[in-house]
Amino acid sequence: MAGELRPIGTRPKLVASFDPPDAGEEFRRWRNARAGLLARVPAGALRVEYGRAPRGGLFVRVRIDEGELPPGLLAGS
């Protein structure tokens, strides 16, 4: 298949997910509790995705490139 062996870069790993109704507040608490670990992640490797849930309200997803995951982040999530 064309392009099958082309490198696509690092894949982002879902490290945290928060759903309505308190997604924003839960995300802030999670981020504050892990500030030391997250400080080691390069800005370009961290993605915070916000969106509207189908039934209303905000959801938040946090993804980090696999190669930049700090040790202990997933264990303490």
Helices and strands as residue ranges (DSSP letters): E 12-18, H 23-33, H 35-38, G 43-45, E 46-52, E 58-65, G 66-68
